Amino acid sequence: MTHQGSRVLYVGALSRVEGEGSLHLRVHDGTVTEATLDIYEPPRFFEAFLRGRAHTEPPDITARVCGICPVAYQLSACAAIEDACGVHVDRSIRELRRLLYCGEWIESHALHIHLLHAPDFLGRSGAIDLARTHRAEVERGLRLKQAGNALLELLGGRAIHPVNVRLGGFHRAPTRAELRPLAEQLRRAQDDAWATVLWAAGFDFPEAHTDADFLALAAPGPYAIESGAPAVLTSAGSLTGFPVDDFTQRVREEQVPHSTALHSRLDGRRHLTGPLARFAISGRWLSRTAAQAAREAGLGDPYKGAVCRNPFRSVLVRAVEMLYAIDEALRIIDTYERPSRPYMQVPPAAGTGHGATEAPRGLLYHRYSLDAEGTVTDALLVPPTAQNQGAIEDDLRRTAQAALHRRDIGDAELTDLCERVIRNHDPCISCSAHFLDLTIVRTGAHADRTSGGHDA
């Protein structure tokens, strides 16, 4: 449809755990001329107040960056500082860290799929509304979240901002007897996760395609979660990797006028991190159960290099990853031997260390410089949502333009579509039910159709 004049869709408040922002979409004569995700919250200065702290403190401090994925921040900090100090923890501690991280993947993906994103596909306004028509599915999501939280509580001491994680490992390691009830709960969760994959596979997915380069960790053998080296899959299909130490040489941050959050470019190109990237790069290392689920869900065979570039289908990839995290947690528990010591000493050393892990929303990078006494002299945190902002804006532009070309679409419908595009990437939104407040201002021929707010 061709519009005479212009119309502007303005989303005034975008609430998320790591910041606040707005959305601005401008259409002129049927063409999207502007699509920006405006982050306006003042900087939080975590990197500034990490300077001068002891090298043992960042795991606890950075956990407060995010209440949804604190483990990602803790373990990325541990990896970077241990790298700076030249310490490599033993396998038993690495496995416990992976088990803890599985808990975060399970609870985060369960929350996103069932309570934040599913209402978009089922025509409901939010989780409470969804529970009226799909009570069993919402209850299933809560059971899965409980299973993930149970892992966090046992290994981390509590589900939000865990307190049992420390540099070099854990303050205390669980016994096999303590893990046994979790295994029983996770085996029940396997059935729920399978049902979630099949349920999500039945959603009606709009046509969409991202040509952003994919960036994710890769670790031959396991599906990358708590460790690995960055790998890049370009839209042309070429795959290359680089050391974590080179991250800031390859991923360059830049300030944009409309956002206090830095945007990023990978080798000068737009990139995307998160489930679509992980599935494309590491899918060959999914468990047999998760790979079978991916095939039955229509994602293709990950063992044969299947790639999904439709952001709307990311909810389906998250469901497969949730099933994988449950499988992986059970594997670790079944072979668990309590370590003789729950942590390794990490003596201070002068140097710079780099660490990266796969948060539920994508690759999270940390870099710390220490002096000889172990005091942090410099810190850098690059979260996945900040990296994804450019790709989100491109998705908004592409999807809105395609919708305008296909049919005469009204403001409310176009706004709902834009909201869905944002939620595809699960950008740490604290509450999807009211995360968008819309004001539409029309100019030109349609100025008389100005409307007020729209509450998502």
C-alpha positions in Angstrom: 0.0 0.0 0.0 1.2 3.5 -0.8 0.6 6.2 1.8 0.4 9.9 0.9 2.5 11.9 3.4 4.1 10.3 6.4 3.1 8.5 9.6 5.3 8.1 12.6 4.9 5.2 15.1 6.5 6.1 18.4 6.9 3.6 21.3 7.7 5.8 24.3 8.8 3.3 27.0 10.5 0.0 26.5 11.2 -1.6 29.9 13.9 -4.2 30.2 16.2 -5.4 33.0 19.3 -3.8 31.5 17.9 -0.5 30.4 15.0 1.6 29.1 14.3 2.6 25.6 11.8 3.5 22.9 11.0 2.7 19.3 10.7 5.1 16.5 9.3 4.0 13.1 8.8 6.6 10.3 6.9 5.7 7.1 6.8 8.1 4.1 4.8 7.3 1.0 4.7 3.6 1.8 8.5 3.3 2.5 10.1 2.8 5.9 12.6 5.6 6.2 13.6 5.2 9.8 13.5 2.4 12.3 15.4 2.9 15.5 15.5 1.3 18.9 16.3 4.3 21.2 18.0 3.4 24.5 17.7 6.5 26.7 18.5 5.2 30.2 21.7 6.8 31.6 24.7 4.6 31.5 25.0 2.3 34.6 28.8 2.7 34.9 29.5 -0.9 35.9 32.8 -0.8 34.2 33.8 2.4 36.0 33.1 1.1 39.5 34.8 -2.2 38.8 38.0 -0.3 38.5 39.9 -0.3 41.8 38.2 -3.5 43.1 40.0 -6.7 44.1 40.2 -9.3 41.3 38.0 -11.6 43.4 35.0 -9.2 43.3 33.8 -8.9 39.7 31.9 -12.2 39.7 29.6 -11.0 42.5 29.4 -7.4 41.3 28.6 -8.2 37.7 25.9 -10.6 38.7 23.9 -7.6 39.6 23.9 -6.3 36.0 21.0 -8.7 35.2 18.5 -10.4 37.4 17.5 -12.8 34.5 20.9 -14.1 33.6 23.3 -13.4 36.5 25.2 -16.7 35.9 26.2 -15.5 32.5 27.9 -12.4 34.0 29.4 -14.4 36.9 31.0 -17.1 34.7 32.2 -14.6 32.0 33.9 -12.6 34.8 35.5 -15.8 36.2 36.7 -16.9 32.8 38.3 -13.5 32.1 40.0 -13.0 35.5 41.3 -16.6 35.6 42.7 -16.0 32.1 44.4 -12.9 33.3 45.9 -14.8 36.2 46.9 -17.8 34.1 44.7 -20.3 36.0 42.8 -23.2 34.4 40.2 -24.8 36.6 39.9 -28.6 36.5 37.3 -30.6 34.7 35.1 -31.2 37.8 34.7 -27.5 38.4 34.1 -26.8 34.7 31.3 -29.4 34.7 29.7 -27.9 37.8 29.7 -24.5 36.1 28.1 -25.9 33.0 25.4 -27.5 35.2 24.7 -24.2 36.8 24.5 -22.5 33.5 22.1 -25.2 32.2 19.8 -24.1 35.0 19.9 -20.5 33.8 19.2 -21.6 30.2 16.2 -23.7 31.3 14.6 -21.1 33.4 15.2 -18.2 31.0 14.0 -20.1 27.9 11.0 -21.4 29.7 10.1 -17.9 30.8 10.5 -16.4 27.4 8.7 -19.1 25.4 5.7 -19.6 27.6 5.1 -16.2 29.2 6.7 -13.6 27.0 6.6 -14.8 23.4 3.8 -17.4 23.0 1.0 -14.8 23.5 2.2 -13.2 20.2 1.6 -16.4 18.3 -1.7 -17.2 19.9 -3.4 -13.8 19.7 -3.3 -13.1 23.4 -2.3 -9.9 25.2 0.0 -11.5 27.7 0.7 -14.4 30.0 -2.4 -13.9 32.2 -4.6 -13.7 29.1 -2.9 -16.8 27.7 -3.6 -18.7 30.9 -7.3 -18.3 30.3 -7.1 -20.2 27.1 -3.9 -22.3 27.4 -3.7 -23.0 31.1 -1.9 -26.3 30.7 0.8 -24.8 28.6 1.4 -21.9 31.0 1.6 -24.4 33.9 4.0 -26.5 31.9 6.2 -23.4 31.4 6.2 -22.7 35.2 7.2 -26.3 35.9 10.1 -26.0 33.5 11.2 -22.7 35.1 11.0 -24.3 38.5 13.3 -27.1 37.3 15.9 -24.5 36.1 15.5 -22.5 39.3 16.1 -25.7 41.4 19.5 -26.1 39.8 20.4 -22.5 40.4 19.3 -22.7 44.0 21.3 -25.8 44.8 24.5 -24.9 43.0 24.2 -21.1 43.3 22.7 -20.7 46.7 19.7 -18.9 45.3 18.0 -18.4 41.9 18.6 -14.7 41.5 22.1 -13.3 41.9 23.6 -16.6 43.1 26.0 -16.4 46.1 27.9 -19.7 45.9 29.9 -18.8 42.8 33.4 -17.6 43.4 36.6 -17.1 41.4 38.2 -20.5 40.8 34.9 -22.4 41.4 32.3 -22.6 44.1 32.3 -21.9 47.9 30.7 -25.4 48.2 30.1 -28.3 45.9 26.9 -30.4 46.2 26.9 -34.1 47.1 25.5 -36.8 44.8 22.7 -37.3 47.2 21.7 -33.6 46.9 21.7 -33.9 43.1 19.5 -37.0 43.0 16.1 -35.2 43.5 17.1 -32.7 40.8 17.7 -35.6 38.4 14.2 -36.9 39.0 12.7 -33.4 38.5 14.7 -32.9 35.3 13.6 -36.3 33.9 10.0 -35.1 34.3 11.0 -31.8 32.7 12.3 -33.7 29.6 8.7 -34.6 28.7 7.6 -31.0 29.3 10.4 -29.7 27.1 9.5 -32.2 24.3 5.9 -31.0 24.5 7.0 -27.4 24.3 9.0 -28.1 21.1 6.0 -29.7 19.4 3.7 -26.9 20.7 5.9 -24.2 19.4 6.3 -26.0 16.1 2.6 -25.4 15.5 2.8 -21.7 15.7 2.1 -19.6 12.6 5.5 -18.0 11.8 5.5 -14.9 9.6 7.9 -14.9 6.7 11.2 -13.1 7.6 14.9 -13.4 6.9 18.0 -11.9 8.5 21.2 -11.5 6.5 23.2 -10.5 9.5 26.4 -12.4 10.2 25.9 -15.0 13.0 28.3 -14.8 16.0 28.5 -17.5 18.6 31.0 -19.5 20.6 32.0 -22.9 19.3 33.5 -25.7 21.3 34.0 -29.0 19.4 32.2 -31.8 21.2 29.7 -30.0 23.4 27.1 -27.3 22.4 28.8 -24.1 23.5 27.5 -22.7 26.7 30.0 -21.7 29.4 33.1 -21.8 27.1 34.4 -21.8 23.6 36.0 -19.6 20.9 34.0 -17.1 18.8 33.0 -18.3 15.4 31.4 -16.3 12.6 28.9 -17.6 10.0 28.4 -15.1 7.3 25.2 -14.7 5.2 27.2 -16.2 2.3 27.7 -19.4 4.3 31.4 -19.1 5.1 32.5 -20.1 8.6 35.6 -18.8 10.4 36.7 -18.5 14.0 39.0 -16.3 16.1 40.5 -16.3 19.6 38.5 -14.7 22.4 41.5 -12.4 22.9 40.7 -10.9 19.5 37.1 -10.1 20.3 37.5 -6.3 20.5 39.6 -6.3 17.3 36.8 -8.0 15.4 33.7 -6.6 17.2 33.9 -2.8 17.3 31.5 -0.7 19.5 30.3 2.6 18.3 28.1 5.4 19.7 24.9 6.2 17.8 23.0 9.5 18.3 19.7 7.8 19.4 21.0 5.4 22.1 23.1 5.6 25.2 23.9 1.9 24.6 26.7 1.2 22.3 26.0 -0.5 19.0 28.5 -3.1 17.6 29.7 -4.3 14.2 31.6 -7.4 13.4 34.4 -6.7 10.9 32.3 -3.7 9.9 29.2 -5.7 9.3 25.9 -6.1 11.2 25.8 -9.2 13.3 23.5 -11.2 15.4 24.2 -13.4 18.4 21.8 -15.7 20.3 19.9 -18.9 19.6 19.8 -18.6 15.8 23.5 -18.1 15.7 24.2 -20.9 18.2 22.0 -23.4 16.3 23.7 -22.5 13.0 27.2 -22.7 14.3 27.0 -25.4 17.0 23.9 -27.4 16.0 26.1 -30.4 15.1 26.9 -30.8 18.8 23.4 -30.9 20.1 22.3 -34.1 21.9 20.6 -36.8 19.9 17.3 -36.0 21.6 17.6 -32.3 20.9 18.6 -32.9 17.3 15.6 -35.2 16.8 13.4 -32.5 18.2 14.8 -30.0 15.8 14.1 -32.2 12.9 10.5 -33.0 14.0 9.9 -29.3 14.6 10.9 -28.5 11.0 14.2 -26.7 11.7 16.1 -29.2 9.6 18.9 -31.6 10.6 21.5 -29.8 12.7 23.9 -32.7 12.2 23.9 -31.7 8.5 24.4 -28.0 9.0 20.8 -26.8 9.2 20.5 -23.0 9.4 17.5 -21.0 10.5 17.4 -17.3 9.5 13.8 -16.4 10.3 13.9 -14.5 13.6 10.3 -15.4 14.3 11.4 -19.0 14.6 13.9 -18.2 17.3 11.3 -19.2 19.8 11.4 -22.7 18.3 15.2 -22.8 18.5 15.0 -21.8 22.2 12.7 -24.7 22.8 15.2 -27.1 21.3 18.0 -25.5 23.4 15.9 -25.9 26.5 15.6 -29.6 25.8 19.3 -29.8 25.2 20.1 -28.0 28.5 17.9 -30.6 30.3 19.7 -33.5 28.6 23.1 -31.9 29.4 22.2 -31.3 33.0 21.2 -35.0 33.4 24.4 -36.1 31.7 26.5 -34.1 34.2 24.5 -35.3 37.2 24.6 -38.9 36.1 28.4 -38.9 35.9 29.0 -36.5 38.8 31.8 -37.1 41.3 32.1 -34.5 44.0 35.4 -32.6 43.5 38.0 -32.9 46.3 38.0 -29.2 46.6 35.2 -26.9 45.4 37.5 -24.2 44.1 41.1 -23.5 42.9 43.2 -20.7 44.3 43.6 -17.8 41.8 46.5 -15.8 43.0 46.7 -12.2 41.6 48.9 -11.5 38.6 49.4 -8.5 36.4 47.8 -9.0 33.0 44.7 -8.7 30.8 42.2 -11.6 30.6 39.4 -12.3 28.2 36.3 -14.4 28.8 33.1 -15.2 26.9 30.1 -17.4 27.6 26.7 -17.9 25.9 24.0 -16.2 27.9 20.5 -17.3 26.9 20.3 -14.2 24.6 23.7 -14.6 23.1 27.5 -14.2 23.4 28.6 -12.2 26.5 32.2 -10.9 26.5 34.3 -9.6 29.5 37.8 -8.2 29.6 39.7 -7.2 32.7 43.2 -5.7 33.3 44.8 -6.3 36.6 47.9 -5.0 38.3 50.4 -7.1 40.3 48.3 -6.9 43.4 45.2 -8.1 41.6 43.5 -4.7 41.5 41.2 -4.2 38.5 42.6 -1.3 36.5 40.3 -1.6 33.5 37.1 -3.5 32.7 34.9 -4.0 29.6 31.5 -5.8 29.3 29.9 -6.4 26.0 26.4 -7.8 26.5 24.4 -9.7 23.7 21.5 -7.3 23.6 23.7 -4.4 22.9 25.3 -6.3 20.1 21.9 -7.3 18.7 20.5 -3.8 18.5 21.6 -3.1 15.0 20.1 -6.4 13.8 16.9 -5.7 15.7 16.6 -2.4 13.9 17.2 -4.0 10.6 14.6 -6.6 11.3 12.1 -3.9 12.2 12.8 -2.1 9.0 12.5 -5.2 6.8 9.4 -6.6 8.5 7.5 -3.3 8.5 8.4 -2.7 4.9 7.2 -6.1 3.8 4.0 -5.7 5.7 3.4 -2.3 4.0 3.9 -3.9 0.6 1.7 -6.8 1.2 -1.5 -5.2 2.4 -3.2 -2.1 3.8 -2.0 -2.3 7.4 -3.3 -0.1 10.1 -1.2 1.5 12.9 -2.3 -0.9 15.6 -1.5 -3.9 13.5 1.8 -2.5 12.4 2.7 -1.7 16.0 1.9 -5.2 17.2 4.1 -6.6 14.4 7.0 -4.4 15.5 6.5 -5.5 19.1 6.8 -9.1 17.9 10.0 -8.3 16.1 11.5 -7.0 19.2 10.4 -9.9 21.3 11.9 -12.4 18.8 15.3 -11.5 20.3 14.2 -11.6 24.0 16.2 -8.5 24.8 16.0 -8.8 28.6 12.5 -7.4 28.8 11.3 -7.5 32.4 7.6 -7.6 31.6 6.3 -8.1 28.1 2.7 -7.4 29.0 3.3 -3.6 29.3 6.7 -3.1 27.7 5.5 -0.8 24.9 3.6 2.4 25.2 2.7 3.7 21.7 1.9 7.2 20.5 1.1 7.5 16.7 1.6 10.9 15.1 0.5 11.2 11.5 1.5 14.0 9.2 0.5 15.0 5.7 -2.7 13.5 4.2 -3.4 11.3 7.2 -2.8 13.9 9.9 -6.5 13.6 11.0 -5.9 10.0 12.1 -3.5 10.8 15.0 -4.2 8.4 17.9 -3.2 8.1 21.5 -1.4 5.4 23.5 -1.4 1.7 22.9 -0.5 -0.5 25.8 0.9 -3.9 24.8 
